[in-house]
Amino acid sequence: MPPIGATEALSLMTTLKTSFNQSNKHQRDKKFLIILTLMLIIGVITTLSGYKLSKNILTREKLKIFNQDAEKIQQWIEERMLNHVNALRGLQAFWIGNNQAVTREKFNLYLDSLNLLNDFPGISSVAFIKRANEKIITTYIKPLADREAALGFDHNTDPQRKAFFEQIRDTGRIAASDPLALITTNRSGMFLAAPLYADSITPESIIERQRQLVGFLVIVFRDNELFKAIFGRQNPLPDLDFVVYHGSYDNGHNTPKHVLFDSDPEFNPITDTKFLQTKKYISVGNTPWTIVVTAKPSFSLTATEENLPKTMLTVGLALSGVFGLIILSFYRQHLKKWH
């Protein structure tokens, strides 16, 4: 093979140098496209992660507000019923202080001094039910107007009332009744009652409680007047449904006969389990109450807050799409230039 001349060698070196430079540029373009593609992937992942994170934050915020509102409902009911229980305890103490010799006039004067009916709207009346042999008879009622039909009524003639008063007699504790039909209105109502014993103090044994029973002091509530007094005529939390049950909801007391109050009878959360729901428990004297609070479909944050995750997703994906088109344009140029 003849030796390569200087001119040919120089031409070969130039060709190799040019080829090397083009190869470097080709590699740089490939790296640039790879980096852009990775940036696009990271952008899409970041957008999806941001969407999920914002949805989780939104869910937690809604749950926080829901739980705060449920606690408000629990607190409002608990405070009001504690006041009524304390009023009965005060009436018990008054009865004991008068050595059980409380006339109708003294009874009325004491209630007037308490101003109980005015300070706590929702109370229909306060009554003294006296034990007379095998009967327990309504003896005093304050106020008496429109309640004359209940005066002299023997509660042992009604099985539900008889069982309720026997329970209080045997436990010696203040308790609230299930919903029951009132004599005066033939509509639903409720009793909050305390026992009275001959020796003033509560006897230790059930047998002695049964023997020494004098009667009962009772606060009577009509219809939903108690809960309307607590929450007002207009529901302060219209986006929540809350149902107050007598007894423990978990023990099967979730039937209509145990419902003391339903803020929205037309709403039925049982048909749809997607709603937020919680249970709150309070004690009314010796009686447990369960409050089942459910968020309605209208329960939400502001429109801006509710739409924030979707807005983030839409904007993020739109920017990723534009960035993807730019990368595609660069990729086409790369193919056209090098292939």
Secondary structure as GFF3:
##gff-version 3
##sequence-region A 1 339
A	DSSP	alpha_helix	6	97	.	.	.	ID=ss1
A	DSSP	alpha_helix	104	114	.	.	.	ID=ss2
A	DSSP	alpha_helix	116	119	.	.	.	ID=ss3
A	DSSP	beta_strand	125	132	.	.	.	ID=ss4
A	DSSP	beta_strand	135	142	.	.	.	ID=ss5
A	DSSP	three_ten_helix	148	150	.	.	.	ID=ss6
A	DSSP	three_ten_helix	155	157	.	.	.	ID=ss7
A	DSSP	alpha_helix	159	171	.	.	.	ID=ss8
A	DSSP	beta_strand	175	176	.	.	.	ID=ss9
A	DSSP	beta_strand	180	181	.	.	.	ID=ss10
A	DSSP	beta_strand	188	197	.	.	.	ID=ss11
A	DSSP	alpha_helix	206	212	.	.	.	ID=ss12
A	DSSP	beta_strand	213	222	.	.	.	ID=ss13
A	DSSP	alpha_helix	225	231	.	.	.	ID=ss14
A	DSSP	beta_strand	240	246	.	.	.	ID=ss15
A	DSSP	three_ten_helix	249	251	.	.	.	ID=ss16
A	DSSP	three_ten_helix	256	258	.	.	.	ID=ss17
A	DSSP	beta_strand	259	262	.	.	.	ID=ss18
A	DSSP	three_ten_helix	269	271	.	.	.	ID=ss19
A	DSSP	beta_strand	277	284	.	.	.	ID=ss20
A	DSSP	beta_strand	287	295	.	.	.	ID=ss21
A	DSSP	alpha_helix	303	338	.	.	.	ID=ss22
###
